[in-house]
Amino acid sequence: MQRSYLGPEFSSRDNQRTMKKYKTPYHRCADFDVLCREVATLFSEGNAIVWF
């Protein structure tokens, strides 16, 4: 994709700090396959997912 603007960049530390500030639950997952299964399950239960 050329000349697209995908928004500002945030570090993992920035993300964690903001989520803690607003008491937003979050989960880090090191295994991509496990992550995809967890996200699919959460979507199927009607949850919103934010992926950084």
Buried (B, 14 or more C-beta within 10 A) or exposed (E): EEEEEEEEEEEEEEBBEEBEEEEEEEEEEEEEEEBEEBBEEEEEEEEEEEEE
